[in-house]
Amino acid sequence: MVIYIRSQASDYLIYLGRDKFENEELIKYAFDVDVWFHVSSLSSAHVYLRMNPGETIDDIPEAVLEECCQIVKANSIEGSKKKTVTVVYTPASNLRKDGSMDVGQVSFHRDSLCKFRRVTKDKELLRPLIKSKTESDDVDYAREKAMYDAEQRRKGQAAARTARQAEAALIAQRKAEKEARSYDRMFDGAEMTSNADMRGMTADEYIDNFM
């Protein structure tokens, strides 16, 4: 069962698994743009923040970041009893999972992509978040991920097509400008014969000069 929580600070969706088996599904099917939160060095829920298109982990609003950290602290048996804990968060794409790991266990592809935040429990902040909680046990993770991946491919193809069109237009523009400069040189006054130059010319000389 997936638990959904609506941010009270901005238009973001926060979600987490009910148990380690649910966490395993979320690890497998999280979107690349999602940001994963966990209490550092303690057992806790895996909390995810669904980012808006074009955003990165550095774009998370401060208030939303605090909400996610409060939620993950509250959903840690040990962490919820402590006054302050450290929360680690990283892009979901940085999560690494292999067959040697226990259910719900993860590591990271790159530790340098992990960020840390000290969190002290804030009951007033948590109260409206808990009230916004909804649950669903009818989530088709594979379908949602497939739809997301297909949409990302479509956007990537569209962006590549736009880039190719822009490059072709630039090449055509440069070619036109080059041809215009060549045309202008053909009619440079220094290369043309004036009326003064024609005075005294015989008909044969005029024809030779024209050719």
VENMOPE-V6038 format. One line per field, one symbol per residue. phi: phi as a letter, one per 40 degrees, with the letter a starting at -180 (. if undefined). Layout:
phi: ???
//
This chain:
phi: .cbbbcdccacbbbaaccacccdcccdcbccdccbcbaccgbcaccbbbcccdgcbdccccdccccdcccccccbbdccccccbbbbbaaddcccbbbccccdgcabbcbccccbbacbbdbccccdccccccbbabbbcdcccccccccccccccccccccccccccccccccccccccccccccbcdccccccccccgccccccccccc
//
